[in-house]
């Protein structure tokens, strides 16, 4: 990121402060000398549901960041699907209502969204201007989340839906992948046939076979770059609406897993077929969509605005996430 105007000095309100992103952003904001007010179900300054306190915190703030939402790393049972929707829509509506009532509303509200909103793409990358939205449960969650963000009439507050790719950093998705790779289970993920029952088909939680040999695209972004993107949005008032938070150098699944193995010094990683992945997902209570959908997303809006990534290279991002230095030349 090039030199720009200093960041505003007013309080920053972070809704959803205890997750992976919040745990990274809050210390960083405070280290920069900014006052941070946190909102979460527990362990925060304000609890969700205390609308009066949320209203007071938002009024006069310089930035609102919405990160709340139940993790999608679960089985898509009816109860979990309802909780995934509710946790995003209720918290986003709460922040929007607070901003609408504020006498001194924040100039910027950045709310989480997801690059999963785009279709399974193997033919071309998805951008904010030319990307095609997809279908199915996860996509409908993303669409509803963004509708909630833009629902209120907020003429004094610029809004950005941060369509984040897979976020790399200490912990997060790379934590379990490190363990699996060291166990010899760090191979590419191969899609293929798998029966989809009528219930899952109706709910949009089952997917037809896609990329077969780990060729599904893997768009990613380092957590530090997400934080720097938020900084950039604050000082770039021309940016609003959907913004793709993704490295300009997407990988594919096979290359990503090979990078993880190489960085960790693991030589062996046989491919994992879909039937293995489906059985494993049932065992650990998650969904194979998280690794088999082809997410091919590039940051057109940020690139055109002049944003420079600190971690444009997958190898550098994975090494930093594992606290491993670059090998000597």
C-alpha positions as CSV (number, residue, x, y, z in Angstrom):
1,X,0.0,0.0,0.0
2,X,1.4,3.4,-0.9
3,X,1.7,6.3,1.5
4,X,-1.7,7.8,2.2
5,X,-3.5,10.0,4.6
6,X,-3.3,9.1,8.3
7,X,-6.1,6.8,9.6
8,X,-8.9,8.5,11.6
9,X,-8.5,8.8,15.3
10,X,-12.1,7.9,16.4
11,X,-13.1,4.7,18.1
12,X,-13.4,1.5,16.0
13,X,-16.3,-0.8,16.8
14,X,-15.6,-4.5,16.0
15,X,-18.6,-6.8,16.0
16,X,-17.6,-10.4,16.1
17,X,-14.4,-9.7,18.0
18,X,-13.4,-13.2,19.3
19,X,-13.0,-15.1,16.0
20,X,-9.9,-15.6,13.9
21,X,-10.1,-12.2,12.1
22,X,-11.1,-10.3,15.2
23,X,-8.3,-11.8,17.3
24,X,-5.8,-10.5,14.7
25,X,-7.3,-7.1,14.0
26,X,-8.0,-5.9,17.5
27,X,-4.4,-6.0,18.9
28,X,-3.2,-4.5,15.6
29,X,-5.7,-1.6,15.9
30,X,-4.8,-1.0,19.5
31,X,-1.0,-1.1,18.8
32,X,-1.7,1.7,16.3
33,X,-3.1,3.7,19.1
34,X,-6.8,3.4,18.2
35,X,-9.6,2.9,20.7
36,X,-11.4,-0.4,20.0
37,X,-14.9,-1.3,21.3
38,X,-15.7,-5.0,21.0
39,X,-19.1,-6.8,20.5
40,X,-19.5,-10.5,20.9
41,X,-21.7,-13.1,22.5
42,X,-19.2,-13.3,25.4
43,X,-15.8,-12.0,26.4
44,X,-16.3,-8.5,24.8
45,X,-17.1,-5.0,25.9
46,X,-20.7,-5.3,24.7
47,X,-22.9,-8.4,24.2
48,X,-25.0,-9.0,21.1
49,X,-28.6,-8.2,22.1
50,X,-27.7,-5.1,24.1
51,X,-28.9,-2.8,21.4
52,X,-28.7,0.4,23.6
53,X,-25.0,-0.2,24.3
54,X,-24.3,-1.0,20.6
55,X,-26.1,2.3,19.6
56,X,-23.9,4.3,22.0
57,X,-20.7,2.6,20.8
58,X,-21.5,3.2,17.1
59,X,-22.5,6.8,17.5
60,X,-19.4,8.9,17.0
61,X,-17.2,6.0,15.9
62,X,-14.8,6.4,12.9
63,X,-15.2,2.8,11.7
64,X,-17.5,-0.2,12.2
65,X,-16.2,-3.6,11.3
66,X,-18.7,-6.5,11.2
67,X,-17.1,-9.9,11.5
68,X,-19.8,-12.0,13.3
69,X,-21.1,-15.3,12.0
70,X,-21.2,-18.9,13.0
71,X,-18.4,-20.9,11.4
72,X,-19.3,-22.7,8.2
73,X,-16.9,-25.5,9.2
74,X,-19.7,-27.7,10.3
75,X,-22.3,-30.2,8.9
76,X,-25.1,-28.4,7.2
77,X,-27.8,-29.8,9.3
78,X,-31.1,-27.8,9.5
79,X,-30.1,-26.4,12.9
80,X,-26.7,-25.4,11.8
81,X,-28.0,-23.8,8.6
82,X,-30.5,-21.7,10.6
83,X,-27.7,-20.7,13.0
84,X,-25.4,-19.7,10.1
85,X,-28.1,-17.4,8.6
86,X,-29.2,-16.0,12.0
87,X,-25.7,-15.2,13.3
88,X,-24.9,-13.2,10.2
89,X,-28.2,-11.4,9.5
90,X,-29.1,-10.5,13.1
91,X,-25.7,-9.0,13.9
92,X,-25.5,-7.2,10.6
93,X,-29.0,-5.8,11.1
94,X,-28.0,-4.7,14.7
95,X,-25.1,-2.7,13.4
96,X,-27.1,-1.2,10.6
97,X,-29.9,-0.1,13.0
98,X,-27.3,1.5,15.3
99,X,-25.8,3.4,12.4
100,X,-29.2,4.6,11.2
101,X,-30.0,6.0,14.6
102,X,-26.7,7.6,15.2
103,X,-26.5,11.4,15.4
104,X,-22.8,11.2,14.4
105,X,-22.7,8.0,12.2
106,X,-19.4,6.4,11.2
107,X,-18.0,7.3,7.8
108,X,-17.2,3.7,7.0
109,X,-18.8,0.3,7.7
110,X,-16.8,-2.7,6.5
111,X,-18.7,-6.0,6.8
112,X,-17.5,-9.5,6.2
113,X,-18.8,-11.3,3.1
114,X,-17.2,-14.2,1.3
115,X,-15.8,-15.0,-2.1
116,X,-18.0,-18.1,-1.9
117,X,-20.7,-15.9,-3.3
118,X,-19.3,-16.5,-6.8
119,X,-20.0,-19.7,-8.8
120,X,-17.8,-22.7,-9.0
121,X,-15.3,-21.3,-11.6
122,X,-12.8,-23.3,-13.7
123,X,-13.0,-21.2,-16.9
124,X,-12.2,-17.7,-15.8
125,X,-11.6,-15.6,-12.7
126,X,-14.4,-13.8,-10.9
127,X,-14.2,-10.0,-10.4
128,X,-16.5,-7.5,-8.8
129,X,-17.5,-6.2,-12.2
130,X,-17.8,-9.4,-14.2
131,X,-18.1,-12.2,-11.7
132,X,-21.2,-14.5,-11.8
133,X,-22.9,-15.2,-8.5
134,X,-23.5,-18.9,-7.8
135,X,-26.3,-21.0,-6.3
136,X,-26.7,-23.3,-3.3
137,X,-26.8,-22.9,0.4
138,X,-23.5,-21.1,0.9
139,X,-24.1,-18.7,-1.9
140,X,-27.6,-17.9,-0.5
141,X,-26.0,-17.1,2.9
142,X,-23.6,-14.7,1.3
143,X,-26.3,-13.0,-0.8
144,X,-28.5,-12.5,2.3
145,X,-25.5,-11.2,4.3
146,X,-24.8,-8.6,1.7
147,X,-28.5,-7.6,1.5
148,X,-28.5,-7.1,5.2
149,X,-25.5,-4.8,4.9
150,X,-27.1,-2.6,2.3
151,X,-30.7,-2.7,3.6
152,X,-30.7,0.5,5.6
153,X,-30.7,4.0,4.1
154,X,-27.3,5.3,5.5
155,X,-26.4,8.4,3.4
156,X,-23.5,9.4,5.6
157,X,-21.9,5.9,5.9
158,X,-19.9,4.3,3.1
159,X,-20.4,0.5,3.1
160,X,-18.1,-2.2,1.9
161,X,-18.9,-5.9,1.6
162,X,-15.5,-7.6,2.0
163,X,-15.6,-10.7,-0.1
164,X,-12.8,-12.6,1.5
165,X,-11.1,-15.6,0.0
166,X,-9.6,-18.3,2.3
167,X,-7.7,-16.4,4.9
168,X,-4.2,-17.7,5.8
169,X,-2.4,-16.9,9.0
170,X,-1.4,-18.4,12.3
171,X,-4.1,-20.9,13.1
172,X,-7.2,-20.8,10.9
173,X,-7.4,-23.2,8.0
174,X,-3.7,-24.0,8.1
175,X,-3.7,-25.4,11.6
176,X,-5.4,-28.7,10.7
177,X,-3.7,-28.8,7.3
178,X,-0.3,-28.8,9.0
179,X,-1.3,-31.8,11.1
180,X,-2.7,-33.7,8.2
181,X,0.3,-33.0,6.0
182,X,2.7,-34.3,8.6
183,X,0.5,-37.5,8.9
184,X,0.9,-38.1,5.2
185,X,-2.6,-36.8,4.4
186,X,-1.6,-33.5,2.7
187,X,-2.3,-34.5,-0.9
188,X,-4.5,-32.8,-3.5
189,X,-8.3,-33.1,-3.1
190,X,-9.9,-34.9,-6.0
191,X,-13.6,-34.4,-6.7
192,X,-15.7,-37.2,-8.1
193,X,-19.0,-39.0,-7.9
194,X,-20.9,-39.1,-4.6
195,X,-24.6,-39.7,-4.0
196,X,-26.6,-36.7,-3.0
197,X,-29.9,-37.4,-1.3
198,X,-33.1,-35.5,-2.0
199,X,-32.9,-33.6,1.3
200,X,-29.4,-32.2,0.6
201,X,-30.3,-31.5,-3.0
202,X,-33.4,-29.5,-1.8
203,X,-31.3,-27.6,0.8
204,X,-28.6,-26.8,-1.7
205,X,-25.9,-28.4,0.4
206,X,-24.7,-31.2,-2.0
207,X,-22.6,-30.5,-5.1
208,X,-22.1,-32.3,-8.4
209,X,-18.6,-33.4,-9.3
210,X,-16.3,-30.6,-10.3
211,X,-12.6,-30.4,-10.8
212,X,-11.2,-33.9,-10.8
213,X,-7.4,-33.8,-10.0
214,X,-7.0,-31.0,-7.6
215,X,-7.6,-28.5,-10.4
216,X,-10.2,-26.5,-8.5
217,X,-8.9,-22.9,-8.0
218,X,-7.8,-21.9,-4.6
219,X,-8.1,-18.1,-4.0
220,X,-6.5,-17.0,-0.7
221,X,-5.4,-13.9,1.2
222,X,-3.1,-13.5,4.2
223,X,-4.7,-12.1,7.3
224,X,-2.2,-9.2,7.4
225,X,-3.4,-8.1,4.0
226,X,-7.0,-8.2,5.1
227,X,-6.1,-5.8,7.9
228,X,-4.2,-3.6,5.4
229,X,-7.1,-3.7,3.0
230,X,-9.4,-2.3,5.8
231,X,-6.8,0.5,6.4
232,X,-6.7,1.2,2.7
233,X,-10.5,1.4,2.6
234,X,-10.5,4.0,5.3
235,X,-8.3,6.4,3.3
236,X,-9.8,5.6,-0.1
237,X,-13.3,7.1,-0.1
238,X,-14.0,6.2,-3.7
239,X,-14.3,2.5,-2.7
240,X,-17.6,1.1,-1.7
241,X,-19.9,-1.9,-2.4
242,X,-18.4,-5.4,-2.9
243,X,-14.6,-5.6,-2.7
244,X,-12.7,-8.9,-3.3
245,X,-10.2,-9.5,-0.6
246,X,-8.0,-12.1,-2.4
247,X,-4.4,-12.3,-3.5
248,X,-3.7,-11.3,-7.1
249,X,-2.0,-14.7,-7.5
250,X,-4.6,-17.5,-6.9
251,X,-3.4,-21.1,-6.8
252,X,-5.2,-24.3,-7.4
253,X,-5.7,-27.0,-4.8
254,X,-2.9,-29.2,-6.0
255,X,-0.4,-26.4,-6.0
256,X,-1.6,-25.1,-2.6
257,X,-1.2,-28.5,-0.9
258,X,2.2,-29.0,-2.6
259,X,3.2,-25.7,-1.2
260,X,2.1,-26.7,2.3
261,X,4.1,-29.9,2.0
262,X,7.2,-28.2,0.7
263,X,7.2,-25.6,3.3
264,X,6.8,-28.2,6.1
265,X,9.5,-30.5,4.5
266,X,6.9,-33.3,3.9
267,X,7.8,-35.3,0.8
268,X,4.8,-37.6,0.6
269,X,1.1,-36.7,0.1
270,X,-1.1,-39.0,-2.0
271,X,-4.2,-37.5,-3.5
272,X,-7.4,-37.8,-1.5
273,X,-10.5,-39.0,-3.5
274,X,-13.9,-37.6,-2.9
275,X,-15.2,-40.7,-1.2
276,X,-12.4,-40.5,1.3
277,X,-13.1,-36.8,1.8
278,X,-16.8,-37.4,2.3
279,X,-16.3,-40.1,4.9
280,X,-13.8,-37.9,6.7
281,X,-16.1,-34.9,6.6
282,X,-18.8,-36.9,8.2
283,X,-16.4,-38.1,10.9
284,X,-15.1,-34.6,11.8
285,X,-18.5,-32.9,11.2
286,X,-17.7,-30.6,8.3
287,X,-18.5,-30.3,4.5
288,X,-16.4,-31.2,1.5
289,X,-17.6,-28.1,-0.4
290,X,-15.1,-26.1,1.7
291,X,-12.2,-27.8,-0.2
292,X,-13.8,-28.9,-3.5
293,X,-15.5,-25.8,-4.7
294,X,-13.4,-23.9,-7.3
295,X,-13.0,-20.4,-6.0
296,X,-11.2,-18.3,-8.6
297,X,-11.3,-14.7,-7.5
298,X,-9.0,-11.8,-8.2
299,X,-9.0,-8.3,-6.5
300,X,-9.9,-6.1,-9.5
301,X,-11.2,-3.2,-7.4
302,X,-8.2,-3.1,-5.1
303,X,-5.7,-3.5,-7.9
304,X,-7.2,-0.6,-9.9
305,X,-7.2,1.6,-6.8
306,X,-3.5,1.0,-6.3
307,X,-3.4,-1.4,-3.3
308,X,-0.2,-3.3,-2.9
309,X,-0.2,-6.7,-1.2
310,X,2.3,-7.5,1.5
311,X,1.9,-11.2,0.8
312,X,1.2,-11.7,-2.9
313,X,3.2,-15.0,-3.0
314,X,1.6,-18.2,-1.7
315,X,4.9,-19.5,-0.6
316,X,5.6,-16.4,1.5
317,X,2.1,-16.4,3.0
318,X,2.3,-20.1,4.0
319,X,5.8,-19.7,5.5
320,X,4.8,-16.7,7.6
321,X,1.7,-18.5,8.8
322,X,3.9,-21.4,9.9
323,X,6.5,-19.1,11.4
324,X,9.1,-20.5,9.0
325,X,11.7,-18.3,7.5
326,X,12.6,-18.3,3.8
327,X,15.5,-20.7,3.0
328,X,18.9,-19.1,2.4
329,X,19.6,-18.3,-1.2
